[in-house]
Amino acid sequence: MTYKRLRIIISGGGTGGHIFPAISIADKLREVNPDNEILFVGAEGKMEMEKVPVAGYRIEGLPVVGLQRQLNLRNLWNDVQVPFRVAASLRKAGRLLDEFRPDIAIGVGGYASAPLLWKATAKHIPALIQEQNGFAGLTNKLLAKRVGCICVAYEGMERFFPADKIVFSGNPIRADIHPYTPEEKAVGIRFYGLAPDRRYLLVVGGSLGSGTLNRAMCGWIEAGCPGGEDVEVLWQCGRYYKKEMDAFMAAHPRANIHHTDFIGRMDLAYALADVVVSRSGASSISELCAAHKAAIFVPSPNVAEDHQTHNAMALVRHDAAVMVRDAEAGEKLLGEATALLHDPQRIAAMERNIAPLARMDAAQTIVDEVYKLV
């Protein structure tokens, strides 16, 4: 295929699960043609406004916000503003499209992709959306009939989208995520200052953090880390919980527990881990498949249509992962993790079973679909 120079808008965000796939797509678009011009469009105040420029791309923000389901005064004020902010976002999206004049618009889910893709398709600009999860998000379901191609990561998405538009691509992941060698594991152990010759547990709560995973860790530490006498833990507690977890660890110092609000070198964190505990967002699952890691998933109950449980079960059915319910995490999670850490045969079996589920060429597949549409 000839990859001619294109002008491309990529829209969406809100969480790392939307942002990092979007950046992976952009990186691949630049790889196939360094002259491609790429503009991101996100939601003002959201995570993408920080992460996208760090990755080397220009981003514009829309004032869009989403409806909040929990009833309180702050959320009520937010919901009153929604229609006005949507209208303002549609106007700004139209201006950005007129100024940038893209050859194609790509939506990756999240608040910002709805007004941008809606206006793009109204202007007859070719459009593609990428759905990361096994249960389609509302934004992508609304846009499905208007776009030319829908790239998905799970089978059976005909439930949500027109079958003739679906392309099974998998989820794009960061280029540095891959199966790791013992030498790379040793580099990761040294980089994060962990003790040598131990069993290594990575606990990842996401960039903002997971209250459930943090509470499970705190309970385990307070109990004296049962079963973890030979275990070193690298624990991402998240930005939202940093002060609280800093205070907890100051009161409960443990030489084998290494906590941080954010893990910058996730490749080295994966490299050192024997077992990973994580929420089951689509990007996390795709990265763990690519890294061939034994994983215990704790699906978040605070997501639309319980899609993280759908994501996790797709691996559990292949005996490629373990799932612990959110409500049971405090009681069961660290016991499951330490038992798995001490069962190398089961770890090896899970690594073998998760490996075939990896899609290392997802970004390339999506880029090829972009060029077909243009």
DRENFI-232706 format. One record per residue: x, y, z of N, C-alpha, C in turn; chain; residue number from 1. Coordinates in steps of 0.001 Angstrom, whole numbers, plus 500000, padded with zeros to 6 digits. Layout:
# DRENFI-232706
> n_px/n_py/n_pz/ca_px/ca_py/ca_pz/c_px/c_py/c_pz/unit/pos
> X/Y/Z/X/Y/Z/X/Y/Z/A/NUM;
...
This chain:
# DRENFI-232706
> n_px/n_py/n_pz/ca_px/ca_py/ca_pz/c_px/c_py/c_pz/unit/pos
> 500845/498802/500000/500000/500000/500000/500881/501248/500000/A/1;
> 500473/502261/499256/501173/503538/499239/500594/504438/500317/A/2;
> 501451/504945/501190/500982/505782/502293/501258/507238/501956/A/3;
> 500325/507858/501265/500513/509260/500880/500344/510165/502095/A/4;
> 500755/511400/501957/500656/512372/503046/499194/512700/503326/A/5;
> 498811/512652/504597/497438/512930/505009/497413/513954/506135/A/6;
> 496268/514609/506257/495958/515454/507412/494895/514701/508221/A/7;
> 495198/514429/509489/494370/513520/510282/494008/514169/511612/A/8;
> 492733/514119/511968/492281/514499/513306/491971/513228/514081/A/9;
> 492481/513146/515309/492187/512034/516208/491518/512609/517448/A/10;
> 490352/512091/517790/489571/512695/518863/489134/511659/519887/A/11;
> 489117/512083/521148/488657/511224/522237/489575/511344/523428/A/12;
> 489308/510547/524449/490161/510561/525627/489349/510411/526896/A/13;
> 489850/511038/527957/489213/510936/529263/489945/509994/530192/A/14;
> 490409/508872/529660/491173/507892/530430/492342/507400/529597/A/15;
> 493297/506767/530266/494422/506184/529548/493986/505130/528555/A/16;
> 492857/504479/528854/492345/503447/527949/491929/503971/526598/A/17;
> 491615/505263/526523/491353/505891/525228/492596/506584/524676/A/18;
> 493364/507208/525567/494454/508065/525125/495622/507273/524542/A/19;
> 496062/506233/525236/497254/505522/524772/497031/504783/523455/A/20;
> 495851/504167/523213/495605/503631/521869/495637/504719/520795/A/21;
> 495088/505895/521133/495092/506990/520162/496517/507411/519813/A/22;
> 497375/507505/520826/498765/507872/520578/499471/506788/519768/A/23;
> 499142/505521/520038/499746/504429/519259/499355/504519/517787/A/24;
> 498099/504862/517526/497657/505035/516136/498415/506191/515490/A/25;
> 498540/507300/516218/499256/508460/515681/500715/508117/515399/A/26;
> 501348/507388/516317/502751/507007/516108/502908/506159/514840/A/27;
> 501963/505241/514619/502039/504394/513422/501793/505225/512159/A/28;
> 500880/506200/512226/500636/507074/511077/501887/507871/510723/A/29;
> 502618/508306/511730/503880/509015/511477/504953/508066/510952/A/30;
> 504911/506821/511411/505906/505854/510960/505742/505552/509479/A/31;
> 504481/505384/509021/504278/505029/507612/504523/506221/506698/A/32;
> 504334/507433/507217/504663/508635/506442/504969/509772/507425/A/33;
> 506236/510102/507606/506618/511149/508561/506023/512514/508232/A/34;
> 505525/512711/507011/504936/513993/506641/503462/514103/507014/A/35;
> 502856/513036/507529/501464/513110/507957/501299/514177/509037/A/36;
> 500258/515004/508899/499962/516038/509887/498815/515545/510770/A/37;
> 499033/515592/512081/498085/515004/513023/497693/516049/514063/A/38;
> 496395/516196/514275/495852/517064/515313/494957/516234/516219/A/39;
> 495205/516318/517516/494323/515680/518492/493274/516673/518976/A/40;
> 492100/516166/519273/491044/516964/519888/490546/516214/521115/A/41;
> 490654/516864/522287/490249/516232/523539/489210/517061/524267/A/42;
> 488983/516700/525521/488055/517436/526380/488858/518285/527351/A/43;
> 488487/519544/527479/489205/520469/528351/489276/519910/529774/A/44;
> 490472/519994/530361/490647/519569/531737/490846/518085/531924/A/45;
> 490780/517312/530847/490929/515873/530963/492393/515467/530727/A/46;
> 492654/514209/531003/494004/513673/531018/494735/513846/529682/A/47;
> 493981/513790/528579/494626/513866/527268/495316/515213/527028/A/48;
> 494811/516277/527696/495399/517599/527485/496828/517669/528026/A/49;
> 497181/516750/528916/498542/516657/529447/499364/515601/528710/A/50;
> 498764/514418/528484/499531/513285/527961/499865/513419/526476/A/51;
> 498966/513984/525682/499191/514065/524235/500366/514984/523893/A/52;
> 500470/516192/524459/501649/517019/524160/502960/516362/524579/A/53;
> 502955/515624/525692/504163/514918/526117/504591/513908/525059/A/54;
> 503601/513328/524364/503902/512360/523301/504337/513038/522005/A/55;
> 504275/514384/521972/504785/515105/520812/503748/515539/519806/A/56;
> 502475/515628/520237/501409/515995/519311/500662/517228/519810/A/57;
> 500156/518001/518867/499336/519169/519181/497928/518705/519534/A/58;
> 497302/519373/520523/495942/519024/520909/495133/520283/521160/A/59;
> 493876/520243/520762/492901/521290/521051/491826/520699/521964/A/60;
> 491314/521514/522886/490306/521036/523819/488918/521552/523505/A/61;
> 487911/520711/523711/486521/521096/523606/485929/521218/525010/A/62;
> 484947/522099/525219/484371/522276/526560/483349/521206/526944/A/63;
> 483308/520108/526221/482303/519072/526444/482490/518391/527800/A/64;
> 481371/518037/528429/481364/517215/529637/480285/516146/529463/A/65;
> 480365/515111/530266/479377/514035/530194/478431/514078/531364/A/66;
> 477290/513426/531229/476320/513324/532314/476896/512499/533456/A/67;
> 476630/512943/534675/477060/512225/535877/475851/511521/536490/A/68;
> 476010/510258/536833/474879/509458/537300/474625/509600/538803/A/69;
> 475718/509840/539570/475547/509947/541011/474922/511293/541358/A/70;
> 473909/511270/542230/473135/512476/542516/473759/513254/543670/A/71;
> 474300/514427/543356/474731/515396/544369/474723/516767/543710/A/72;
> 474946/517819/544507/474820/519182/543974/475837/519459/542875/A/73;
> 477069/518983/543067/478100/519223/542058/477725/518563/540735/A/74;
> 477270/517309/540798/476901/516605/539573/475645/517195/538950/A/75;
> 474725/517681/539781/473523/518323/539247/473890/519564/538443/A/76;
> 474818/520384/538975/475274/521572/538245/475978/521172/536955/A/77;
> 476783/520108/537016/477430/519584/535813/476400/519201/534762/A/78;
> 475364/518478/535167/474381/517972/534206/473535/519092/533607/A/79;
> 473316/520163/534384/472601/521326/533836/473403/521954/532695/A/80;
> 474739/521906/532809/475590/522532/531795/475766/521691/530533/A/81;
> 475460/520400/530613/475782/519487/529519/475282/519973/528159/A/82;
> 473983/520296/527985/473532/520682/526634/474220/521942/526101/A/83;
> 474518/522888/526990/475185/524123/526553/476630/523841/526143/A/84;
> 477296/522968/526909/478678/522623/526577/478751/521777/525300/A/85;
> 477758/520908/525095/477723/520125/523851/477562/521062/522655/A/86;
> 476657/522036/522778/476448/522986/521684/477720/523780/521396/A/87;
> 478394/524242/522464/479646/524984/522281/480716/524095/521660/A/88;
> 480736/522826/522058/481730/521892/521517/481483/521613/520047/A/89;
> 480228/521501/519652/479911/521296/518239/480364/522486/517403/A/90;
> 480157/523691/517939/480592/524887/517199/482113/524910/517065/A/91;
> 482814/524621/518169/484282/524650/518103/484812/523524/517223/A/92;
> 484181/522356/517284/484594/521246/516423/484461/521623/514958/A/93;
> 483373/522299/514621/483183/522743/513237/484262/523704/512799/A/94;
> 484654/524631/513691/485717/525590/513354/487053/524876/513161/A/95;
> 487354/523928/514051/488616/523197/513935/488691/522412/512633/A/96;
> 487577/521812/512238/487543/521060/510987/487741/521980/509790/A/97;
> 487117/523151/509825/487268/524101/508720/488706/524627/508624/A/98;
> 489346/524817/509794/490704/525348/509796/491737/524282/509423/A/99;
> 491588/523090/509965/492588/522046/509762/492392/521294/508449/A/100;
> 491159/521198/507992/490795/520520/506739/491362/519096/506666/A/101;
> 490938/518220/507587/491495/516863/507606/491019/516022/506428/A/102;
> 491850/515054/506052/491432/514045/505074/490574/512971/505729/A/103;
> 490743/512780/507038/489984/511769/507766/489943/512139/509245/A/104;
> 488862/511716/509919/488723/511893/511362/488654/510512/512013/A/105;
> 489379/510365/513116/489420/509100/513848/488903/509351/515259/A/106;
> 487964/508538/515701/487438/508640/517054/487823/507420/517867/A/107;
> 488262/507652/519108/488693/506536/519958/487820/506402/521205/A/108;
> 486668/507086/521225/485804/507024/522389/486115/508127/523384/A/109;
> 485174/508386/524271/485333/509490/525208/484519/510684/524755/A/110;
> 484317/511638/525694/483406/512767/525449/483709/513526/524163/A/111;
> 484987/513832/523929/485337/514749/522846/485086/514163/521474/A/112;
> 485103/512836/521353/484971/512256/520019/483560/512401/519463/A/113;
> 482573/512538/520331/481191/512637/519834/480954/513913/519017/A/114;
> 481204/515118/519562/480967/516313/518748/481892/516411/517539/A/115;
> 483155/515989/517701/484099/516100/516584/483701/515191/515436/A/116;
> 483410/513921/515744/483031/512978/514686/481661/513298/514114/A/117;
> 480764/513804/514931/479434/514180/514433/479555/515287/513383/A/118;
> 480352/516318/513689/480532/517410/512736/481330/516958/511517/A/119;
> 482327/516101/511706/483120/515623/510572/482256/514864/509576/A/120;
> 481418/513959/510078/480568/513178/509172/479506/514052/508521/A/121;
> 479064/515084/509237/478105/516016/508631/478739/516781/507474/A/122;
> 480053/516967/507531/480789/517645/506462/481328/516655/505428/A/123;
> 480899/515398/505533/481282/514339/504570/482778/514060/504574/A/124;
> 483404/514234/505733/484806/513851/505908/484838/512368/506282/A/125;
> 485632/511545/505599/485703/510121/505961/486041/509965/507452/A/126;
> 485451/508970/508091/485636/508814/509538/485726/507340/509915/A/127;
> 486534/507088/510932/486736/505740/511479/486682/505843/512994/A/128;
> 486085/504844/513641/486125/504798/515093/486781/503502/515546/A/129;
> 487398/503570/516728/488025/502392/517323/487397/502139/518685/A/130;
> 486862/500926/518858/486228/500531/520123/487150/499561/520846/A/131;
> 487602/499955/522037/488581/499148/522757/487960/497990/523527/A/132;
> 486711/498135/523951/486125/497206/524904/485233/496150/524260/A/133;
> 484931/495123/525041/484027/494067/524578/482573/494459/524688/A/134;
> 482297/495600/525328/480947/496157/525391/481054/497596/524931/A/135;
> 480403/497923/523829/480621/499212/523163/480181/500384/524027/A/136;
> 480968/501457/523972/480625/502677/524678/479521/503450/523963/A/137;
> 478846/504312/524722/477706/505057/524183/478108/505935/523008/A/138;
> 479251/506630/523124/479684/507526/522049/479845/506772/520737/A/139;
> 480537/505642/520780/480766/504879/519553/479480/504278/519008/A/140;
> 478566/503874/519884/477281/503359/519398/476496/504454/518667/A/141;
> 476575/505684/519182/475880/506796/518522/476481/507118/517154/A/142;
> 477800/506936/517038/478485/507318/515804/478517/506210/514752/A/143;
> 478173/504986/515131/478412/503822/514278/477808/503939/512888/A/144;
> 476583/504462/512787/475928/504535/511487/476497/505632/510605/A/145;
> 477285/506563/511203/477759/507721/510453/479167/507527/509896/A/146;
> 479911/506533/510422/481321/506381/510042/481477/505279/509001/A/147;
> 482652/505244/508374/482886/504270/507317/483477/502968/507782/A/148;
> 484133/502964/508970/484810/501757/509453/484824/501771/510975/A/149;
> 484673/500573/511564/484678/500425/513019/485687/499337/513366/A/150;
> 486788/499720/513987/487833/498761/514374/487583/498297/515795/A/151;
> 487545/496983/515991/487183/496419/517294/488269/495464/517784/A/152;
> 488197/495161/519096/489198/494298/519717/488619/492979/520201/A/153;
> 487297/492805/520090/486648/491596/520577/485699/491051/519521/A/154;
> 485531/489741/519553/484560/489109/518670/483143/489429/519151/A/155;
> 482173/489245/518255/480771/489407/518628/480281/490839/518716/A/156;
> 481023/491793/518146/480620/493199/518250/479482/493562/517306/A/157;
> 479003/492575/516533/477819/492804/515690/476597/493142/516542/A/158;
> 476657/492855/517834/475566/493238/518742/475373/494746/518779/A/159;
> 476453/495473/518528/476430/496927/518703/476579/497700/517403/A/160;
> 477229/497111/516417/477623/497851/515228/477183/497127/513961/A/161;
> 477019/497869/512852/476726/497217/511568/477854/496263/511178/A/162;
> 477505/495021/510911/478517/493978/510675/479422/494302/509496/A/163;
> 478870/494979/508468/479660/495228/507266/480710/496322/507459/A/164;
> 480672/497024/508594/481664/498067/508866/482754/497606/509840/A/165;
> 482597/496425/510426/483496/495982/511489/484779/495391/510915/A/166;
> 485901/495811/511490/487213/495212/511207/487810/494783/512543/A/167;
> 488186/493524/512666/488804/493043/513899/490286/493401/513866/A/168;
> 490641/494419/514647/492011/494940/514630/492783/494601/515897/A/169;
> 492087/494435/517015/492742/494433/518310/492972/495857/518773/A/170;
> 493504/496013/519969/493775/497341/520523/495227/497741/520295/A/171;
> 495475/498939/519783/496861/499400/519632/497513/499561/521006/A/172;
> 498756/499174/521100/499487/499298/522360/500800/500021/522118/A/173;
> 501411/500453/523223/502698/501137/523141/503750/500201/522555/A/174;
> 504624/500758/521748/505587/499943/520998/506575/499224/521901/A/175;
> 506767/499713/523137/507761/499086/524016/507186/497944/524853/A/176;
> 505923/497563/524607/505310/496443/525321/505471/495185/524475/A/177;
> 506138/494170/525030/506422/492939/524303/506803/491858/525310/A/178;
> 506949/490608/524906/507457/489589/525838/508894/489934/526239/A/179;
> 509190/489799/527533/510469/490286/528036/511444/489148/528324/A/180;
> 512711/489444/528135/513780/488481/528394/514190/488556/529873/A/181;
> 514899/487535/530375/515435/487619/531739/516348/488829/531932/A/182;
> 517067/489206/530906/517944/490376/531008/517119/491649/531206/A/183;
> 515996/491761/530476/515127/492935/530647/514477/492932/532026/A/184;
> 514133/491742/532528/513597/491650/533892/514600/492189/534904/A/185;
> 515848/491818/534741/516888/492286/535660/517040/493805/535594/A/186;
> 516940/494370/534401/517003/495830/534250/515852/496488/535006/A/187;
> 514640/495930/534884/513483/496470/535583/513641/496421/537089/A/188;
> 514163/495311/537601/514377/495164/539045/515341/496227/539550/A/189;
> 516422/496444/538812/517399/497465/539221/516809/498870/539095/A/190;
> 516079/499126/538008/515525/500455/537757/514606/500888/538897/A/191;
> 513782/499963/539401/512826/500305/540453/513357/500027/541857/A/192;
> 514614/499620/541963/515239/499473/543261/514695/498339/544097/A/193;
> 514276/497263/543454/513744/496110/544166/514874/495165/544558/A/194;
> 514644/494404/545617/515647/493438/546067/515752/492299/545059/A/195;
> 516949/491752/544849/517116/490670/543872/516628/489328/544426/A/196;
> 516391/488408/543489/516067/487019/543818/514823/486900/544697/A/197;
> 513793/487637/544347/512514/487551/545052/511419/487210/544040/A/198;
> 510194/487097/544522/509027/486999/543648/508453/488405/543521/A/199;
> 507999/488773/542308/507678/490173/542044/506222/490330/541631/A/200;
> 505527/491202/542374/504118/491491/542128/503975/492947/541700/A/201;
> 503301/493176/540588/502980/494526/540117/501499/494768/540337/A/202;
> 501165/495826/541082/499776/496201/541343/499530/497548/540669/A/203;
> 498640/497568/539694/498423/498758/538864/496980/499223/539010/A/204;
> 496809/500390/539608/495470/500926/539788/495088/501971/538768/A/205;
> 495930/502195/537777/495641/503228/536782/496218/504566/537193/A/206;
> 496203/505524/536282/496852/506814/536531/496211/507574/537689/A/207;
> 494883/507476/537832/494209/508138/538945/494197/507267/540193/A/208;
> 494315/505950/540006/494331/505029/541124/493019/504289/541283/A/209;
> 493061/503218/542041/491876/502413/542338/491730/502297/543842/A/210;
> 490630/502813/544370/490388/502717/545800/490326/501276/546265/A/211;
> 489721/500416/545459/489603/498999/545834/490971/498340/545956/A/212;
> 491820/498518/544947/493149/497906/544997/493978/498498/546133/A/213;
> 493855/499794/546357/494611/500422/547437/494158/499910/548804/A/214;
> 492854/499779/549000/492357/499262/550283/492795/497816/550498/A/215;
> 492783/497029/549421/493247/495643/549544/494718/495598/549940/A/216;
> 495532/496449/549334/496949/496507/549687/497141/496946/551135/A/217;
> 496401/497977/551557/496540/498472/552931/496162/497386/553944/A/218;
> 495072/496670/553663/494653/495603/554561/495692/494504/554665/A/219;
> 496304/494174/553545/497333/493129/553512/498576/493575/554286/A/220;
> 498955/494825/554108/500120/495357/554820/499859/495390/556319/A/221;
> 498670/495844/556720/498323/495892/558142/498340/494501/558774/A/222;
> 498006/493483/557960/498005/492102/558462/499400/491487/558475/A/223;
> 500402/492238/558038/501768/491729/558040/502184/491060/556746/A/224;
> 501468/491340/555657/501778/490767/554335/501842/489230/554369/A/225;
> 500755/488570/554817/500794/487103/554897/501036/486462/553542/A/226;
> 501957/485490/553518/502311/484811/552278/503290/485586/551423/A/227;
> 503669/486779/551858/504528/487630/551042/505917/487851/551597/A/228;
> 506386/486904/552401/507697/487063/553022/508820/487168/551998/A/229;
> 508651/486537/550845/509675/486577/549794/509200/487342/548568/A/230;
> 508249/488260/548778/507623/488997/547662/508008/490471/547725/A/231;
> 508395/491018/546567/508591/492457/546402/507420/492990/545583/A/232;
> 506840/494118/546023/505651/494677/545372/505958/496063/544822/A/233;
> 505690/496248/543536/505686/497578/542929/504225/497959/542758/A/234;
> 503796/499036/543419/502375/499368/543585/502106/500783/543092/A/235;
> 501322/500879/542011/500898/502186/541510/499584/502539/542197/A/236;
> 499657/503463/543157/498461/503818/543933/497615/504885/543252/A/237;
> 498201/505645/542323/497436/506645/541573/497532/508042/542155/A/238;
> 497416/509014/541291/497551/510423/541671/496501/510857/542689/A/239;
> 495278/510382/542517/494164/510794/543379/494397/510363/544833/A/240;
> 495069/509228/545028/495238/508664/546363/496643/508881/546933/A/241;
> 497468/509641/546250/498883/509716/546623/499098/510173/548064/A/242;
> 498487/511289/548475/498721/511800/549828/498269/510787/550880/A/243;
> 497122/510186/550650/496598/509204/551591/497524/508000/551714/A/244;
> 498017/507499/550573/498882/506324/550602/500277/506663/551133/A/245;
> 500747/507893/550862/502018/508324/551442/501931/508292/552967/A/246;
> 500837/508811/553516/500657/508835/554962/500546/507418/555517/A/247;
> 499830/506558/554808/499680/505174/555273/501030/504477/555321/A/248;
> 501815/504617/554252/503100/503922/554201/504099/504499/555208/A/249;
> 503977/505790/555526/504831/506368/556564/504533/505744/557918/A/250;
> 503258/505386/558129/502853/504767/559390/503059/503258/559393/A/251;
> 503203/502663/558199/503367/501209/558080/504521/500890/557135/A/252;
> 505743/501301/557473/506871/501106/556531/507172/499621/556314/A/253;
> 507327/499259/555046/507687/497885/554681/508743/497968/553603/A/254;
> 509879/497324/553818/510979/497406/552858/510636/496762/551529/A/255;
> 509674/495827/551531/509351/495107/550294/508193/495722/549523/A/256;
> 507644/496838/549998/506533/497512/549322/507040/498827/548751/A/257;
> 506943/498979/547440/507421/500180/546752/506215/500834/546085/A/258;
> 505720/501934/546668/504508/502556/546137/504850/503865/545423/A/259;
> 504065/504167/544404/504251/505385/543611/502909/505772/543010/A/260;
> 502729/507061/542743/501446/507484/542165/501368/507182/540677/A/261;
> 502525/507147/540004/502505/506939/538553/503759/506180/538133/A/262;
> 503591/505219/537248/504712/504441/536727/505025/504935/535315/A/263;
> 506136/505626/535180/506499/506181/533877/507030/505128/532916/A/264;
> 507837/504200/533424/508410/503152/532570/507604/501862/532757/A/265;
> 506414/501846/532180/505560/500672/532327/506183/499446/531677/A/266;
> 507001/499648/530644/507659/498510/530020/508557/497777/531018/A/267;
> 509311/498525/531829/510183/497898/532813/509396/497322/533986/A/268;
> 508257/497936/534304/507398/497385/535354/506838/496030/534927/A/269;
> 506378/495937/533686/505916/494647/533173/507066/493646/533124/A/270;
> 508234/494112/532728/509373/493213/532569/509725/492510/533876/A/271;
> 509669/493220/534991/510079/492633/536262/509002/491761/536891/A/272;
> 507734/491954/536512/506613/491322/537213/506506/489829/536902/A/273;
> 506313/489029/537950/505924/487633/537776/504411/487513/537659/A/274;
> 503695/488364/538408/502232/488412/538382/501821/489875/538411/A/275;
> 500753/490206/537683/500240/491572/537646/498808/491577/538163/A/276;
> 498505/492500/539083/497137/492757/539540/496696/494068/538922/A/277;
> 495520/494065/538274/495110/495239/537508/493598/495298/537382/A/278;
> 493086/496497/537172/491742/496639/536624/491754/496035/535222/A/279;
> 490576/495823/534651/490512/495151/533350/490016/496078/532246/A/280;
> 490592/497289/532217/490366/498152/531075/490957/497534/529821/A/281;
> 490432/497902/528689/490828/497262/527434/492317/497415/527153/A/282;
> 492878/498594/527401/494295/498797/527115/495170/497956/528031/A/283;
> 494797/497872/529296/495568/497047/530228/495577/495595/529776/A/284;
> 494420/495089/529376/494339/493705/528917/495194/493504/527670/A/285;
> 495117/494419/526732/495893/494275/525500/497387/494288/525787/A/286;
> 497816/495160/526715/499238/495221/527050/499696/493939/527750/A/287;
> 498875/493401/528642/499257/492182/529343/499296/490984/528401/A/288;
> 498402/490969/527418/498468/489926/526388/499786/490032/525618/A/289;
> 500140/491251/525241/501367/491451/524464/502610/491116/525278/A/290;
> 502550/491368/526586/503698/491092/527451/503743/489643/527920/A/291;
> 502674/488870/527626/502582/487453/528032/502692/487319/529552/A/292;
> 501873/488100/530290/501966/488115/531739/500777/487417/532393/A/293;
> 501058/486679/533482/500005/486121/534318/499340/487271/535075/A/294;
> 498018/487335/535029/497329/488499/535571/496123/488099/536411/A/295;
> 495863/488932/537413/494633/488847/538197/493887/490151/537974/A/296;
> 492692/490049/537424/491903/491239/537111/490829/491472/538169/A/297;
> 490653/492748/538519/489587/493171/539412/488757/494190/538636/A/298;
> 487708/493762/537937/486951/494693/537099/486338/495825/537921/A/299;
> 486436/497028/537398/485806/498172/538062/484288/498078/537918/A/300;
> 483548/498279/539002/482090/498291/538889/481549/499643/538450/A/301;
> 482438/500639/538338/482011/502014/538064/482150/502388/536600/A/302;
> 481851/501428/535713/481945/501690/534273/480633/501279/533611/A/303;
> 480369/501874/532476/479110/501616/531773/478981/500147/531392/A/304;
> 477805/499602/531657/477441/498247/531221/478400/497168/531725/A/305;
> 479117/497474/532829/480032/496484/533424/481007/495924/532386/A/306;
> 481497/496792/531484/482297/496268/530373/483641/495693/530815/A/307;
> 484159/496109/531982/485436/495528/532406/485295/494051/532774/A/308;
> 484127/493649/533273/483905/492221/533528/483876/491447/532218/A/309;
> 483229/492001/531195/483225/491369/529867/484661/491214/529354/A/310;
> 485468/492275/529531/486858/492221/529083/487621/491095/529778/A/311;
> 487500/491040/531100/488251/490050/531875/487819/488633/531545/A/312;
> 486510/488430/531406/486009/487079/531164/486483/486531/529824/A/313;
> 486771/487413/528871/487292/486945/527586/488622/486215/527770/A/314;
> 489399/486580/528794/490652/485892/529095/490448/484730/530060/A/315;
> 489578/484921/531048/489331/483864/532030/488838/482602/531338/A/316;
> 488007/482765/530304/487473/481596/529591/488574/480775/528922/A/317;
> 489706/481405/528634/490848/480702/528035/491863/480264/529096/A/318;
> 491500/480378/530373/492439/480099/531468/493718/480916/531299/A/319;
> 493542/482153/530828/494673/483049/530596/494770/484127/531662/A/320;
> 493829/484148/532607/493833/485141/533671/492912/484656/534785/A/321;
> 493017/485325/535936/492146/485092/537082/491337/486362/537302/A/322;
> 490085/486223/537716/489265/487393/538018/488796/487333/539466/A/323;
> 488915/488453/540176/488394/488614/541528/487392/489764/541486/A/324;
> 486192/489532/541971/485166/490578/541978/485582/491737/542876/A/325;
> 485187/492943/542498/485538/494142/543248/485116/494020/544704/A/326;
> 483919/493525/544940/483403/493428/546306/484161/492408/547139/A/327;
> 484866/491489/546497/485599/490442/547209/487099/490705/547292/A/328;
> 487539/491826/546724/488981/492076/546622/489645/492212/547982/A/329;
> 489006/492897/548926/489610/493072/550235/489890/491760/550934/A/330;
> 488999/490801/550728/489121/489504/551389/490026/488542/550626/A/331;
> 489980/488574/549279/490591/487514/548487/491819/487901/547679/A/332;
> 491926/489169/547291/492847/489533/546214/494301/489173/546507/A/333;
> 494830/489639/547627/496256/489411/547885/496540/487953/548224/A/334;
> 495557/487235/548757/495725/485797/548944/495856/485084/547613/A/335;
> 494997/485451/546653/495098/484881/545307/496449/485216/544683/A/336;
> 496891/486466/544857/498139/486902/544224/499347/486161/544796/A/337;
> 499416/486047/546126/500574/485374/546723/500555/483877/546414/A/338;
> 499355/483280/546370/499282/481857/546000/499777/481641/544576/A/339;
> 499386/482535/543663/499823/482409/542278/501333/482632/542159/A/340;
> 501864/483596/542900/503296/483856/542861/504119/482630/543260/A/341;
> 503553/481793/544111/504269/480602/544579/503906/479347/543788/A/342;
> 503287/479534/542623/502899/478411/541765/503464/478637/540358/A/343;
> 504756/478426/540169/505387/478741/538882/504809/477954/537715/A/344;
> 504313/476746/537955/503718/475965/536860/502433/476629/536366/A/345;
> 501631/477132/537299/500399/477816/536885/500719/479122/536179/A/346;
> 501712/479849/536667/502133/481078/535986/502538/480761/534546/A/347;
> 503337/479737/534364/503800/479378/533021/502633/479008/532122/A/348;
> 501634/478286/532670/500465/477908/531874/499668/479141/531462/A/349;
> 499491/480085/532375/498753/481307/532052/499496/482134/531009/A/350;
> 500817/482180/531115/501608/482908/530114/501456/482275/528730/A/351;
> 501442/480950/528686/501237/480272/527393/499841/480556/526844/A/352;
> 498839/480600/527711/497458/480766/527261/497143/482199/526843/A/353;
> 497827/483165/527451/497535/484559/527100/498259/484991/525826/A/354;
> 499382/484334/525521/500195/484748/524378/499429/484765/523056/A/355;
> 498614/483728/522730/497918/483752/521430/496841/484839/521320/A/356;
> 496474/485447/522458/495429/486476/522436/495981/487854/522091/A/357;
> 497301/487973/522015/497923/489267/521711/497745/489621/520238/A/358;
> 497506/490889/519975/497463/491411/518601/498519/492501/518489/A/359;
> 499698/492125/518011/500811/493065/517958/500715/494029/516781/A/360;
> 499848/493718/515817/499767/494523/514593/498527/495414/514558/A/361;
> 497918/495683/515726/496648/496413/515743/496773/497808/515133/A/362;
> 497803/498543/515520/497945/499911/514998/498118/499908/513483/A/363;
> 498897/498951/512963/499093/498858/511514/497784/498532/510804/A/364;
> 496995/497636/511386/495699/497287/510788/494797/498513/510705/A/365;
> 494760/499301/511773/493914/500500/511788/494412/501525/510778/A/366;
> 495725/501712/510697/496285/502656/509725/495932/502230/508298/A/367;
> 496005/500950/508023/495636/500476/506683/494166/500760/506379/A/368;
> 493302/500627/507389/491886/500942/507181/491682/502435/506955/A/369;
> 492480/503260/507645/492429/504716/507417/492706/505018/505952/A/370;
> 493759/504416/505411/494142/504698/504027/493117/504142/503048/A/371;
> 492495/503029/503368/491438/502504/502492/490266/503478/502433/A/372;
> 489897/504061/503566/488766/504987/503585/489078/506249/502797/A/373;
> 490306/506761/502961/490676/507980/502234/490748/507732/500742/A/374;
